[in-house]
Structure formats: C-alpha cells, structure tokens
Amino acid sequence: MTHKRSITSIAVFDRALKRLKKPFPKVTHEVAKLSAQLEDGELMGDRIPNTPHELYKVRLPNPDAQKGKSGGFRVVYYLK
C-alpha cells in the first residue's frame, strides 16, 4: 500500500523555476511529472550518500533543448 506524499517547494526553487520557464517553457511540465511521481510514493533519482537527511538527486530531461537528461535539469529533494 502506497500513501500520498505532500510536496512543498522552497522559495529558491520557485525563483529558479520561474527564471527557467522563459527560455525552457516545458520545464514546468517536467517538474509537474516529477511532483506527481513523488506524491504517488515513488522515489526518483539517486540517494546522495553521507548526508544526515534522505536527500535525492534526479535529472529531468529538457525537451526544449533535445539533448536528453544529460542536457537537462537537476533537482535535489529530501524526504521529511
């Protein structure tokens, strides 16, 4: 049984996302997909070792640049 998680972003993330929306309009769609997966209980990306919290880093593709995940966006999130 998986349970829904609550996703909260911090102000610095919101500001960075707003800046990225202009040159890369599809970034919000990729972040929304990631948020939905996290809310559904999936753990995306790789856990960052040697940290006191459950930190994860995940790469999101950038469909506007057409370079795959390596040319995409990086998101770091943690579980509370």
C-alpha positions in Angstrom: 0.0 0.0 0.0 1.5 3.3 -1.0 0.4 6.6 0.5 0.3 10.0 -0.9 3.1 12.4 0.0 2.8 16.2 0.3 5.2 18.1 -1.9 6.4 21.6 -0.8 8.9 23.6 -2.7 11.2 26.3 -1.2 11.4 29.9 -2.4 14.8 29.5 -4.1 13.4 26.6 -6.2 10.4 28.6 -7.2 12.5 31.5 -8.2 14.8 29.3 -10.3 11.9 27.6 -11.9 10.4 31.0 -12.8 13.7 32.1 -14.5 13.9 28.8 -16.4 10.4 29.0 -17.7 11.1 31.8 -20.2 13.9 30.0 -22.2 12.6 26.5 -21.5 8.7 26.6 -21.3 8.4 22.8 -20.9 10.4 22.7 -17.6 7.2 23.2 -15.6 5.7 20.1 -17.2 8.8 18.0 -16.3 8.7 19.3 -12.7 4.9 18.6 -12.5 5.6 15.0 -13.7 8.3 14.6 -11.0 6.0 16.0 -8.4 3.2 13.6 -9.3 5.6 10.6 -9.1 6.9 11.7 -5.7 3.3 12.3 -4.4 2.4 8.7 -5.5 5.2 7.3 -3.3 7.9 6.7 -6.0 11.5 7.6 -5.1 13.1 9.1 -8.1 16.8 9.5 -8.7 19.8 8.5 -6.6 20.2 9.0 -2.9 23.0 11.3 -2.0 25.4 9.5 0.3 26.9 10.7 3.6 24.1 13.2 4.4 22.1 13.3 7.6 18.8 13.5 5.7 17.2 11.4 2.9 18.5 13.6 0.0 18.0 12.5 -3.6 19.2 14.0 -6.8 17.3 13.4 -10.1 17.9 14.5 -13.6 14.9 15.8 -15.7 15.1 15.9 -19.5 14.9 19.2 -21.2 12.5 18.7 -24.2 13.2 22.3 -25.3 17.0 21.5 -25.8 16.5 18.0 -27.2 19.7 16.7 -25.5 18.3 14.1 -23.2 18.7 14.0 -19.5 22.4 14.9 -19.6 21.5 18.3 -21.0 18.5 18.6 -18.8 17.7 19.9 -15.3 18.9 18.6 -11.9 16.6 18.6 -8.9 17.6 17.8 -5.4 14.8 16.8 -3.0 14.6 15.3 0.5 12.0 13.3 2.4 10.8 14.7 5.7 
